[in-house]
């Protein structure tokens, strides 16, 4: 099975940088995804890591360490529209499905 | 279609009734997933189809829940004898995943909000 853990809530200030952590345990890692979900909307894809290291995509970066079962999402130059839930998800080839973490609700304050 | 389409967007029903939720995935996507999401929680995996077959149905909570995808495209999630605890947003997603060879990103529909009174 899988176990994914994320902080429940975070608060940051507009223009700042925030790091959202995700730790996981799995029997068959095949990739880790980050999704953004605004209230009342569907999740949308942000990033994907399959190898260790940092993947950068504009203001968003995601890091993975497979040996530590750890990932983080880094958001730079925060904007008010970044207020949303951020979901860490495992692609696990044991179950051949995507398993989501509980999500981290980020509030960006002016 | 251009994206994943789910109907109905909202469904209110009474305890004990039967409900069907429909998902029309992105054309050509072979993998289709159903999730259930309660307020403030992450999506909870229910079932995953690869083509017409259910590759993993380990997330279905009990035998009141069933899903089909007879032609490898549209899928229907069926819930019998609904209970108040079934109230949630049911999300459908599709991807180009081909087994375990590569995990393409999931594209989600807007969800079907089910309320059981």
Interface residues (C-beta under 8 A of the other chain):
Chain A: X4 X30 X31 X33 X35 X41 X42 X43 X44 X45 X48 X87 X89 X91 X93 X95 X96 X97 X98 X99 X100 X101 X102 X103 X105
Chain B: X33 X35 X40 X41 X42 X43 X44 X45 X48 X50 X55 X56 X58 X59 X91 X93 X99 X100 X103 X105 X106 X107 X108 X109 X110 X111
